[in-house]
């Protein structure tokens, strides 16, 4: 177990340094460790290695892991979320990164208010207009954020995007760049109860380009834990 801890700690430190260097004038980049399919005992070792932010894609998998995860993790839901699954995660996650439609926003807000919470959310943008992926379109983004800003049980904290698969990260650089443009544009709008603090974009294969184009958070799985079987 010490070997696993050391491997994760080394990878985490190495990637954090590389990301911060790539980010340059944008500032530090936070790592959210993607723990989909990673056993809870390995995730707990990652905590000992210094990782605090973890991202889970599937509600059922998260619920199975929660009873044995260490206290102190900041848990992000990063996968597509169905409205009928909100009730399972509303008291257990620290951020929902995949809010992309008003009905889901209303469900999150209503259930959060029942337990006296205000849930930080990121609005997922389908920046490459891929029909198979979730996310609001660029044309609907501002209207969605304005609508979400009126819901008392949530607080919009930024944007999230999942980029197209590409062998060369340079092929998707333009999408990262466009996301940063939207992030800054919405920040300048000064919409009440909207805090543009987090721009979550980039994964293990393209995170350095994401950092160069202004990501404040990247989501790393294989870079930290190795390729999944």
ChimeraX commands (.cxc) that place a marker at each C-alpha (Angstrom):
marker #1 position 0.00,0.00,0.00 radius 0.5
marker #1 position 2.92,2.33,0.64 radius 0.5
marker #1 position 4.02,1.83,-2.97 radius 0.5
marker #1 position 0.56,2.82,-4.22 radius 0.5
marker #1 position 0.50,5.85,-1.94 radius 0.5
marker #1 position 3.93,6.95,-3.14 radius 0.5
marker #1 position 2.97,6.47,-6.80 radius 0.5
marker #1 position -0.19,8.54,-6.41 radius 0.5
marker #1 position 1.57,11.21,-4.36 radius 0.5
marker #1 position 4.35,11.51,-6.94 radius 0.5
marker #1 position 1.88,11.71,-9.83 radius 0.5
marker #1 position -0.24,14.28,-8.01 radius 0.5
marker #1 position 2.75,16.50,-7.19 radius 0.5
marker #1 position 4.21,16.15,-10.69 radius 0.5
marker #1 position 0.96,17.03,-12.45 radius 0.5
marker #1 position 0.24,19.91,-10.09 radius 0.5
marker #1 position 3.61,21.45,-10.89 radius 0.5
marker #1 position 3.20,20.92,-14.64 radius 0.5
marker #1 position -0.31,22.37,-14.63 radius 0.5
marker #1 position 0.68,25.44,-12.64 radius 0.5
marker #1 position 3.58,26.04,-15.03 radius 0.5
marker #1 position 1.30,25.62,-18.04 radius 0.5
marker #1 position -1.31,27.91,-16.52 radius 0.5
marker #1 position 1.20,30.72,-16.28 radius 0.5
marker #1 position -0.50,34.08,-15.75 radius 0.5
marker #1 position -3.91,32.44,-15.22 radius 0.5
marker #1 position -2.86,31.23,-11.78 radius 0.5
marker #1 position -2.91,27.87,-10.02 radius 0.5
marker #1 position -4.93,24.97,-11.39 radius 0.5
marker #1 position -6.84,22.71,-9.01 radius 0.5
marker #1 position -6.89,18.96,-9.65 radius 0.5
marker #1 position -10.12,17.02,-9.27 radius 0.5
marker #1 position -9.23,13.32,-9.15 radius 0.5
marker #1 position -11.66,11.27,-11.23 radius 0.5
marker #1 position -12.38,8.19,-9.14 radius 0.5
marker #1 position -14.84,6.37,-11.42 radius 0.5
marker #1 position -14.18,2.60,-11.05 radius 0.5
marker #1 position -11.44,3.26,-8.48 radius 0.5
marker #1 position -12.05,1.18,-5.31 radius 0.5
marker #1 position -12.75,3.09,-2.11 radius 0.5
marker #1 position -9.62,1.78,-0.41 radius 0.5
marker #1 position -7.46,3.23,-3.19 radius 0.5
marker #1 position -9.33,6.52,-2.99 radius 0.5
marker #1 position -8.59,6.63,0.74 radius 0.5
marker #1 position -4.91,6.05,-0.02 radius 0.5
marker #1 position -5.14,9.00,-2.41 radius 0.5
marker #1 position -6.36,11.10,0.51 radius 0.5
marker #1 position -3.20,10.18,2.41 radius 0.5
marker #1 position -1.25,11.21,-0.71 radius 0.5
marker #1 position -2.76,14.70,-0.51 radius 0.5
marker #1 position -5.78,14.52,-2.82 radius 0.5
marker #1 position -8.89,16.24,-1.48 radius 0.5
marker #1 position -11.14,16.88,-4.51 radius 0.5
marker #1 position -12.62,13.78,-6.12 radius 0.5
marker #1 position -15.10,13.44,-8.97 radius 0.5
marker #1 position -17.62,10.64,-9.41 radius 0.5
marker #1 position -19.64,10.02,-12.57 radius 0.5
marker #1 position -22.28,7.54,-11.44 radius 0.5
marker #1 position -24.71,7.99,-8.57 radius 0.5
marker #1 position -24.95,4.29,-7.74 radius 0.5
marker #1 position -21.19,3.86,-7.59 radius 0.5
marker #1 position -20.81,6.93,-5.40 radius 0.5
marker #1 position -23.47,5.68,-2.97 radius 0.5
marker #1 position -21.64,2.36,-2.64 radius 0.5
marker #1 position -18.35,4.06,-1.83 radius 0.5
marker #1 position -19.57,6.76,0.54 radius 0.5
marker #1 position -19.86,4.63,3.71 radius 0.5
marker #1 position -16.16,3.76,3.60 radius 0.5
marker #1 position -14.61,6.95,2.21 radius 0.5
marker #1 position -12.57,9.07,4.57 radius 0.5
marker #1 position -14.09,12.27,5.87 radius 0.5
marker #1 position -12.56,15.39,4.37 radius 0.5
marker #1 position -12.99,14.78,0.65 radius 0.5
marker #1 position -14.67,17.45,-1.46 radius 0.5
marker #1 position -16.95,15.29,-3.60 radius 0.5
marker #1 position -17.93,16.52,-7.06 radius 0.5
marker #1 position -20.60,14.91,-9.19 radius 0.5
marker #1 position -19.17,15.21,-12.69 radius 0.5
marker #1 position -21.35,12.88,-14.76 radius 0.5
marker #1 position -24.72,13.46,-16.34 radius 0.5
marker #1 position -27.33,13.66,-13.60 radius 0.5
marker #1 position -30.94,12.59,-14.00 radius 0.5
marker #1 position -33.52,14.55,-12.04 radius 0.5
marker #1 position -34.75,11.39,-10.30 radius 0.5
marker #1 position -31.25,10.73,-8.92 radius 0.5
marker #1 position -30.81,14.17,-7.31 radius 0.5
marker #1 position -32.40,12.98,-4.06 radius 0.5
marker #1 position -29.57,10.51,-3.53 radius 0.5
marker #1 position -26.69,12.96,-3.84 radius 0.5
marker #1 position -28.09,16.25,-2.62 radius 0.5
marker #1 position -26.85,15.86,0.95 radius 0.5
marker #1 position -23.65,14.08,0.03 radius 0.5
marker #1 position -21.83,16.06,-2.64 radius 0.5
marker #1 position -20.00,19.36,-2.35 radius 0.5
marker #1 position -20.50,20.42,-5.95 radius 0.5
marker #1 position -22.48,19.35,-9.01 radius 0.5
marker #1 position -20.47,20.05,-12.17 radius 0.5
marker #1 position -22.97,18.86,-14.76 radius 0.5
marker #1 position -26.00,21.15,-14.51 radius 0.5
marker #1 position -27.20,21.79,-18.06 radius 0.5
marker #1 position -30.95,22.48,-17.99 radius 0.5
marker #1 position -33.54,24.36,-15.96 radius 0.5
marker #1 position -35.66,21.36,-14.86 radius 0.5
marker #1 position -32.56,19.78,-13.30 radius 0.5
marker #1 position -31.66,23.11,-11.69 radius 0.5
marker #1 position -35.12,23.39,-10.16 radius 0.5
marker #1 position -34.95,19.85,-8.79 radius 0.5
marker #1 position -31.52,20.46,-7.23 radius 0.5
marker #1 position -32.64,23.77,-5.75 radius 0.5
marker #1 position -35.88,22.42,-4.30 radius 0.5
marker #1 position -34.22,19.43,-2.66 radius 0.5
marker #1 position -31.33,21.54,-1.38 radius 0.5
marker #1 position -33.71,24.00,0.25 radius 0.5
marker #1 position -35.48,21.14,2.05 radius 0.5
marker #1 position -32.26,20.40,3.90 radius 0.5
marker #1 position -31.20,24.03,4.27 radius 0.5
marker #1 position -28.37,23.83,1.78 radius 0.5
marker #1 position -27.19,25.95,-1.10 radius 0.5
marker #1 position -25.41,23.68,-3.58 radius 0.5
marker #1 position -22.50,25.05,-5.64 radius 0.5
marker #1 position -22.95,24.10,-9.29 radius 0.5
marker #1 position -21.11,24.44,-12.56 radius 0.5
marker #1 position -23.03,24.85,-15.79 radius 0.5
marker #1 position -21.96,22.25,-18.34 radius 0.5
marker #1 position -21.50,23.64,-21.83 radius 0.5
marker #1 position -21.55,21.50,-24.97 radius 0.5
marker #1 position -18.86,23.69,-26.47 radius 0.5
marker #1 position -18.23,21.44,-29.49 radius 0.5
marker #1 position -21.96,20.89,-30.18 radius 0.5
marker #1 position -21.62,17.10,-29.97 radius 0.5
marker #1 position -25.10,15.54,-30.12 radius 0.5
marker #1 position -24.16,12.56,-27.96 radius 0.5
marker #1 position -22.99,14.72,-25.04 radius 0.5
marker #1 position -24.84,16.65,-22.39 radius 0.5
marker #1 position -24.41,20.36,-21.87 radius 0.5
marker #1 position -26.21,23.55,-22.80 radius 0.5
marker #1 position -25.52,25.05,-26.21 radius 0.5
marker #1 position -23.54,28.25,-26.51 radius 0.5
marker #1 position -26.68,30.02,-27.73 radius 0.5
marker #1 position -28.62,29.01,-24.64 radius 0.5
marker #1 position -25.88,29.49,-22.06 radius 0.5
marker #1 position -26.56,33.03,-20.84 radius 0.5
marker #1 position -30.31,32.53,-20.60 radius 0.5
marker #1 position -29.79,29.33,-18.61 radius 0.5
marker #1 position -27.42,31.01,-16.18 radius 0.5
marker #1 position -29.81,33.92,-15.70 radius 0.5
marker #1 position -32.61,31.47,-14.97 radius 0.5
marker #1 position -30.50,29.41,-12.56 radius 0.5
marker #1 position -29.42,32.56,-10.72 radius 0.5
marker #1 position -32.99,32.97,-9.48 radius 0.5
marker #1 position -33.07,29.57,-7.76 radius 0.5
marker #1 position -32.40,29.92,-4.05 radius 0.5
marker #1 position -31.04,26.43,-3.44 radius 0.5
marker #1 position -28.14,26.62,-5.87 radius 0.5
marker #1 position -25.24,28.97,-6.56 radius 0.5
marker #1 position -23.62,29.04,-9.97 radius 0.5
marker #1 position -19.86,28.97,-9.44 radius 0.5
marker #1 position -18.61,28.62,-12.99 radius 0.5
marker #1 position -18.58,26.47,-16.11 radius 0.5
marker #1 position -17.63,22.93,-17.07 radius 0.5
marker #1 position -16.98,21.29,-20.43 radius 0.5
marker #1 position -16.04,17.87,-21.78 radius 0.5
marker #1 position -13.98,18.14,-24.94 radius 0.5
marker #1 position -14.17,15.93,-28.04 radius 0.5
marker #1 position -11.82,12.96,-28.09 radius 0.5
marker #1 position -8.68,13.85,-30.00 radius 0.5
marker #1 position -5.34,12.14,-30.59 radius 0.5
marker #1 position -3.67,15.55,-30.55 radius 0.5
marker #1 position -4.76,18.00,-27.83 radius 0.5
marker #1 position -3.98,20.84,-30.22 radius 0.5
marker #1 position -7.04,19.79,-32.20 radius 0.5
marker #1 position -9.31,20.85,-29.32 radius 0.5
marker #1 position -7.40,23.95,-28.19 radius 0.5
marker #1 position -9.97,26.23,-29.83 radius 0.5
marker #1 position -12.74,24.76,-27.67 radius 0.5
marker #1 position -10.76,25.40,-24.48 radius 0.5
marker #1 position -10.10,28.94,-25.66 radius 0.5
marker #1 position -13.78,29.52,-26.38 radius 0.5
marker #1 position -14.74,28.25,-22.93 radius 0.5
marker #1 position -12.42,30.79,-21.31 radius 0.5
marker #1 position -13.99,33.53,-23.44 radius 0.5
marker #1 position -17.44,32.56,-22.17 radius 0.5
marker #1 position -16.17,32.32,-18.60 radius 0.5
marker #1 position -14.74,35.85,-18.70 radius 0.5
marker #1 position -17.71,37.25,-20.60 radius 0.5
marker #1 position -20.22,35.97,-18.06 radius 0.5
marker #1 position -18.06,37.18,-15.19 radius 0.5
marker #1 position -18.17,40.70,-16.66 radius 0.5
marker #1 position -21.97,40.56,-16.88 radius 0.5
marker #1 position -22.16,40.69,-13.10 radius 0.5
marker #1 position -25.27,38.50,-12.91 radius 0.5
marker #1 position -26.54,38.50,-9.30 radius 0.5
marker #1 position -25.79,35.29,-7.37 radius 0.5
marker #1 position -23.43,34.07,-10.08 radius 0.5
marker #1 position -19.77,33.73,-9.14 radius 0.5
marker #1 position -17.47,32.84,-12.00 radius 0.5
marker #1 position -14.78,31.16,-9.90 radius 0.5
marker #1 position -14.27,27.73,-11.47 radius 0.5
marker #1 position -13.65,26.75,-15.07 radius 0.5
marker #1 position -13.49,22.95,-15.07 radius 0.5
marker #1 position -12.11,21.59,-18.33 radius 0.5
marker #1 position -9.39,19.23,-19.41 radius 0.5
marker #1 position -8.63,15.61,-18.58 radius 0.5
marker #1 position -5.52,13.46,-18.49 radius 0.5
marker #1 position -4.81,13.64,-22.22 radius 0.5
marker #1 position -5.36,17.34,-22.79 radius 0.5
marker #1 position -5.07,19.00,-19.37 radius 0.5
marker #1 position -1.91,20.98,-20.18 radius 0.5
marker #1 position -3.58,22.66,-23.14 radius 0.5
marker #1 position -6.60,23.31,-20.91 radius 0.5
marker #1 position -4.35,24.98,-18.35 radius 0.5
marker #1 position -2.68,27.08,-21.03 radius 0.5
marker #1 position -6.10,28.30,-22.14 radius 0.5
marker #1 position -7.30,29.25,-18.67 radius 0.5
marker #1 position -8.73,26.25,-16.85 radius 0.5
marker #1 position -8.92,26.69,-13.09 radius 0.5
marker #1 position -9.69,22.99,-12.54 radius 0.5
marker #1 position -8.86,19.84,-14.48 radius 0.5
marker #1 position -10.26,16.36,-13.98 radius 0.5
marker #1 position -7.53,13.68,-13.88 radius 0.5
marker #1 position -8.08,9.95,-13.68 radius 0.5
marker #1 position -5.49,7.93,-15.60 radius 0.5
marker #1 position -2.78,10.53,-14.93 radius 0.5
marker #1 position -3.11,9.82,-11.20 radius 0.5
marker #1 position -4.29,6.21,-10.94 radius 0.5
marker #1 position -3.08,4.67,-14.21 radius 0.5
marker #1 position -5.22,3.41,-17.06 radius 0.5
marker #1 position -8.35,1.55,-16.06 radius 0.5
marker #1 position -8.53,-2.11,-16.90 radius 0.5
marker link #1:1,2 radius 0.2
marker link #1:2,3 radius 0.2
marker link #1:3,4 radius 0.2
marker link #1:4,5 radius 0.2
marker link #1:5,6 radius 0.2
marker link #1:6,7 radius 0.2
marker link #1:7,8 radius 0.2
marker link #1:8,9 radius 0.2
marker link #1:9,10 radius 0.2
marker link #1:10,11 radius 0.2
marker link #1:11,12 radius 0.2
marker link #1:12,13 radius 0.2
marker link #1:13,14 radius 0.2
marker link #1:14,15 radius 0.2
marker link #1:15,16 radius 0.2
marker link #1:16,17 radius 0.2
marker link #1:17,18 radius 0.2
marker link #1:18,19 radius 0.2
marker link #1:19,20 radius 0.2
marker link #1:20,21 radius 0.2
marker link #1:21,22 radius 0.2
marker link #1:22,23 radius 0.2
marker link #1:23,24 radius 0.2
marker link #1:24,25 radius 0.2
marker link #1:25,26 radius 0.2
marker link #1:26,27 radius 0.2
marker link #1:27,28 radius 0.2
marker link #1:28,29 radius 0.2
marker link #1:29,30 radius 0.2
marker link #1:30,31 radius 0.2
marker link #1:31,32 radius 0.2
marker link #1:32,33 radius 0.2
marker link #1:33,34 radius 0.2
marker link #1:34,35 radius 0.2
marker link #1:35,36 radius 0.2
marker link #1:36,37 radius 0.2
marker link #1:37,38 radius 0.2
marker link #1:38,39 radius 0.2
marker link #1:39,40 radius 0.2
marker link #1:40,41 radius 0.2
marker link #1:41,42 radius 0.2
marker link #1:42,43 radius 0.2
marker link #1:43,44 radius 0.2
marker link #1:44,45 radius 0.2
marker link #1:45,46 radius 0.2
marker link #1:46,47 radius 0.2
marker link #1:47,48 radius 0.2
marker link #1:48,49 radius 0.2
marker link #1:49,50 radius 0.2
marker link #1:50,51 radius 0.2
marker link #1:51,52 radius 0.2
marker link #1:52,53 radius 0.2
marker link #1:53,54 radius 0.2
marker link #1:54,55 radius 0.2
marker link #1:55,56 radius 0.2
marker link #1:56,57 radius 0.2
marker link #1:57,58 radius 0.2
marker link #1:58,59 radius 0.2
marker link #1:59,60 radius 0.2
marker link #1:60,61 radius 0.2
marker link #1:61,62 radius 0.2
marker link #1:62,63 radius 0.2
marker link #1:63,64 radius 0.2
marker link #1:64,65 radius 0.2
marker link #1:65,66 radius 0.2
marker link #1:66,67 radius 0.2
marker link #1:67,68 radius 0.2
marker link #1:68,69 radius 0.2
marker link #1:69,70 radius 0.2
marker link #1:70,71 radius 0.2
marker link #1:71,72 radius 0.2
marker link #1:72,73 radius 0.2
marker link #1:73,74 radius 0.2
marker link #1:74,75 radius 0.2
marker link #1:75,76 radius 0.2
marker link #1:76,77 radius 0.2
marker link #1:77,78 radius 0.2
marker link #1:78,79 radius 0.2
marker link #1:79,80 radius 0.2
marker link #1:80,81 radius 0.2
marker link #1:81,82 radius 0.2
marker link #1:82,83 radius 0.2
marker link #1:83,84 radius 0.2
marker link #1:84,85 radius 0.2
marker link #1:85,86 radius 0.2
marker link #1:86,87 radius 0.2
marker link #1:87,88 radius 0.2
marker link #1:88,89 radius 0.2
marker link #1:89,90 radius 0.2
marker link #1:90,91 radius 0.2
marker link #1:91,92 radius 0.2
marker link #1:92,93 radius 0.2
marker link #1:93,94 radius 0.2
marker link #1:94,95 radius 0.2
marker link #1:95,96 radius 0.2
marker link #1:96,97 radius 0.2
marker link #1:97,98 radius 0.2
marker link #1:98,99 radius 0.2
marker link #1:99,100 radius 0.2
marker link #1:100,101 radius 0.2
marker link #1:101,102 radius 0.2
marker link #1:102,103 radius 0.2
marker link #1:103,104 radius 0.2
marker link #1:104,105 radius 0.2
marker link #1:105,106 radius 0.2
marker link #1:106,107 radius 0.2
marker link #1:107,108 radius 0.2
marker link #1:108,109 radius 0.2
marker link #1:109,110 radius 0.2
marker link #1:110,111 radius 0.2
marker link #1:111,112 radius 0.2
marker link #1:112,113 radius 0.2
marker link #1:113,114 radius 0.2
marker link #1:114,115 radius 0.2
marker link #1:115,116 radius 0.2
marker link #1:116,117 radius 0.2
marker link #1:117,118 radius 0.2
marker link #1:118,119 radius 0.2
marker link #1:119,120 radius 0.2
marker link #1:120,121 radius 0.2
marker link #1:121,122 radius 0.2
marker link #1:122,123 radius 0.2
marker link #1:123,124 radius 0.2
marker link #1:124,125 radius 0.2
marker link #1:125,126 radius 0.2
marker link #1:126,127 radius 0.2
marker link #1:127,128 radius 0.2
marker link #1:128,129 radius 0.2
marker link #1:129,130 radius 0.2
marker link #1:130,131 radius 0.2
marker link #1:131,132 radius 0.2
marker link #1:132,133 radius 0.2
marker link #1:133,134 radius 0.2
marker link #1:134,135 radius 0.2
marker link #1:135,136 radius 0.2
marker link #1:136,137 radius 0.2
marker link #1:137,138 radius 0.2
marker link #1:138,139 radius 0.2
marker link #1:139,140 radius 0.2
marker link #1:140,141 radius 0.2
marker link #1:141,142 radius 0.2
marker link #1:142,143 radius 0.2
marker link #1:143,144 radius 0.2
marker link #1:144,145 radius 0.2
marker link #1:145,146 radius 0.2
marker link #1:146,147 radius 0.2
marker link #1:147,148 radius 0.2
marker link #1:148,149 radius 0.2
marker link #1:149,150 radius 0.2
marker link #1:150,151 radius 0.2
marker link #1:151,152 radius 0.2
marker link #1:152,153 radius 0.2
marker link #1:153,154 radius 0.2
marker link #1:154,155 radius 0.2
marker link #1:155,156 radius 0.2
marker link #1:156,157 radius 0.2
marker link #1:157,158 radius 0.2
marker link #1:158,159 radius 0.2
marker link #1:159,160 radius 0.2
marker link #1:160,161 radius 0.2
marker link #1:161,162 radius 0.2
marker link #1:162,163 radius 0.2
marker link #1:163,164 radius 0.2
marker link #1:164,165 radius 0.2
marker link #1:165,166 radius 0.2
marker link #1:166,167 radius 0.2
marker link #1:167,168 radius 0.2
marker link #1:168,169 radius 0.2
marker link #1:169,170 radius 0.2
marker link #1:170,171 radius 0.2
marker link #1:171,172 radius 0.2
marker link #1:172,173 radius 0.2
marker link #1:173,174 radius 0.2
marker link #1:174,175 radius 0.2
marker link #1:175,176 radius 0.2
marker link #1:176,177 radius 0.2
marker link #1:177,178 radius 0.2
marker link #1:178,179 radius 0.2
marker link #1:179,180 radius 0.2
marker link #1:180,181 radius 0.2
marker link #1:181,182 radius 0.2
marker link #1:182,183 radius 0.2
marker link #1:183,184 radius 0.2
marker link #1:184,185 radius 0.2
marker link #1:185,186 radius 0.2
marker link #1:186,187 radius 0.2
marker link #1:187,188 radius 0.2
marker link #1:188,189 radius 0.2
marker link #1:189,190 radius 0.2
marker link #1:190,191 radius 0.2
marker link #1:191,192 radius 0.2
marker link #1:192,193 radius 0.2
marker link #1:193,194 radius 0.2
marker link #1:194,195 radius 0.2
marker link #1:195,196 radius 0.2
marker link #1:196,197 radius 0.2
marker link #1:197,198 radius 0.2
marker link #1:198,199 radius 0.2
marker link #1:199,200 radius 0.2
marker link #1:200,201 radius 0.2
marker link #1:201,202 radius 0.2
marker link #1:202,203 radius 0.2
marker link #1:203,204 radius 0.2
marker link #1:204,205 radius 0.2
marker link #1:205,206 radius 0.2
marker link #1:206,207 radius 0.2
marker link #1:207,208 radius 0.2
marker link #1:208,209 radius 0.2
marker link #1:209,210 radius 0.2
marker link #1:210,211 radius 0.2
marker link #1:211,212 radius 0.2
marker link #1:212,213 radius 0.2
marker link #1:213,214 radius 0.2
marker link #1:214,215 radius 0.2
marker link #1:215,216 radius 0.2
marker link #1:216,217 radius 0.2
marker link #1:217,218 radius 0.2
marker link #1:218,219 radius 0.2
marker link #1:219,220 radius 0.2
marker link #1:220,221 radius 0.2
marker link #1:221,222 radius 0.2
marker link #1:222,223 radius 0.2
marker link #1:223,224 radius 0.2
marker link #1:224,225 radius 0.2
marker link #1:225,226 radius 0.2
marker link #1:226,227 radius 0.2
marker link #1:227,228 radius 0.2
marker link #1:228,229 radius 0.2
view
